[in-house]
Amino acid sequence: MMDTLTYRTAERWVDEGLPLEALEMLEPRAEELRATAGGALLLGRAYYRSAQLRKAEAELRLAVELAPADAYARYLLGRTLQRQSRHAEALPHLRLAAAQDPGYAGDRDACAARVG
């Protein structure tokens, strides 16, 4: 089981722009992390920040499945799809995220403009 200190260290490294270092800690424990929305989200964030977008997408889809009301997980999934030029797929996620948190409205609107 991943201890709290290891989890928080990996989280801090992602926040500080060191996602590859975080992934060195997280990937050996990926199956365990995927058991919770927070763990899947942390993996997704690390993959997103390291531009491993397909892996990020898979983890973020799981995070959204486990916690459909998590606006940030949904927002990051939308942004991940956008970075892959999959704007039409991103838009529903960004709409839901913006409905929960108006701070995401700008990204929703920018994506909607791309979709047409």
C-alpha positions as CSV (number, residue, x, y, z in Angstrom):
1,M,0.0,0.0,0.0
2,M,1.3,3.5,-0.9
3,D,2.0,5.5,2.2
4,T,0.8,9.0,2.6
5,L,4.3,10.6,2.5
6,T,5.1,8.9,-0.9
7,Y,1.7,10.0,-2.3
8,R,2.1,13.6,-1.1
9,T,5.7,13.7,-2.5
10,A,4.5,12.5,-5.9
11,E,1.7,15.0,-5.8
12,R,4.1,17.8,-4.9
13,W,6.4,16.8,-7.7
14,V,3.6,17.0,-10.2
15,D,2.6,20.4,-8.9
16,E,6.3,21.6,-9.2
17,G,6.6,20.4,-12.8
18,L,8.5,17.2,-12.2
19,P,5.9,14.7,-13.5
20,L,8.5,12.1,-14.7
21,E,10.0,11.9,-11.2
22,A,6.5,11.5,-9.8
23,L,5.7,8.8,-12.3
24,E,8.8,6.9,-11.1
25,M,7.1,6.6,-7.7
26,L,3.6,6.2,-9.0
27,E,3.8,3.7,-11.9
28,P,5.0,0.7,-9.7
29,R,1.8,1.3,-7.7
30,A,-0.5,2.1,-10.5
31,E,-2.9,-0.8,-9.9
32,E,-3.3,0.3,-6.3
33,L,-3.8,3.9,-7.3
34,R,-6.5,3.1,-9.8
35,A,-8.7,1.7,-7.0
36,T,-9.5,5.3,-6.0
37,A,-10.6,8.4,-8.0
38,G,-7.8,10.4,-6.3
39,G,-5.2,7.9,-7.3
40,A,-6.3,7.7,-10.9
41,L,-6.5,11.5,-11.0
42,L,-2.9,11.8,-9.7
43,L,-1.7,9.4,-12.3
44,G,-3.6,11.3,-15.0
45,R,-2.2,14.6,-13.9
46,A,1.4,13.2,-14.0
47,Y,0.8,11.8,-17.5
48,Y,-0.8,15.0,-18.7
49,R,2.0,17.2,-17.3
50,S,4.6,14.9,-19.1
51,A,2.6,15.0,-22.4
52,Q,1.8,11.3,-22.3
53,L,-1.7,12.1,-23.4
54,R,-3.1,8.7,-24.2
55,K,-2.1,7.4,-20.8
56,A,-3.5,10.6,-19.2
57,E,-6.8,10.1,-21.0
58,A,-7.1,6.5,-19.7
59,E,-6.4,7.5,-16.1
60,L,-8.7,10.5,-16.3
61,R,-11.6,8.5,-17.8
62,L,-11.2,6.2,-14.8
63,A,-11.2,9.1,-12.4
64,V,-14.3,10.5,-13.9
65,E,-16.0,7.1,-13.8
66,L,-15.1,6.7,-10.2
67,A,-16.1,10.3,-9.2
68,P,-18.4,11.8,-11.8
69,A,-19.0,14.9,-9.8
70,D,-15.2,15.8,-9.7
71,A,-15.1,19.0,-11.8
72,Y,-11.3,19.1,-12.0
73,A,-11.0,15.5,-13.2
74,R,-13.6,16.2,-15.9
75,Y,-11.9,19.5,-16.8
76,L,-8.5,17.8,-17.1
77,L,-10.0,15.0,-19.2
78,G,-11.5,17.7,-21.5
79,R,-8.1,19.5,-21.7
80,T,-6.3,16.2,-22.5
81,L,-8.7,15.5,-25.4
82,Q,-8.2,19.1,-26.6
83,R,-4.4,18.7,-26.6
84,Q,-5.0,15.7,-28.9
85,S,-7.1,17.9,-31.2
86,R,-10.3,16.0,-30.3
87,H,-12.3,19.1,-29.6
88,A,-15.7,17.6,-30.2
89,E,-15.0,14.9,-27.6
90,A,-13.6,17.4,-25.2
91,L,-16.5,19.8,-25.2
92,P,-19.1,17.7,-23.2
93,H,-16.5,17.3,-20.4
94,L,-15.6,21.0,-20.4
95,R,-19.3,21.9,-20.3
96,L,-19.9,19.7,-17.3
97,A,-16.8,21.0,-15.6
98,A,-17.9,24.6,-16.2
99,A,-21.4,23.9,-14.9
100,Q,-19.8,22.8,-11.7
101,D,-17.1,25.4,-11.5
102,P,-17.5,28.7,-13.5
103,G,-13.7,29.1,-13.5
104,Y,-13.6,26.6,-16.4
105,A,-16.0,28.6,-18.6
106,G,-13.2,30.2,-20.6
107,D,-11.8,26.8,-21.7
108,R,-15.3,25.6,-22.4
109,D,-16.0,28.6,-24.6
110,A,-12.7,28.3,-26.5
111,C,-13.4,24.7,-27.2
112,A,-17.0,25.4,-28.3
113,A,-15.6,28.0,-30.8
114,R,-13.3,25.4,-32.2
115,V,-16.1,22.9,-32.6
116,G,-18.4,25.4,-34.3
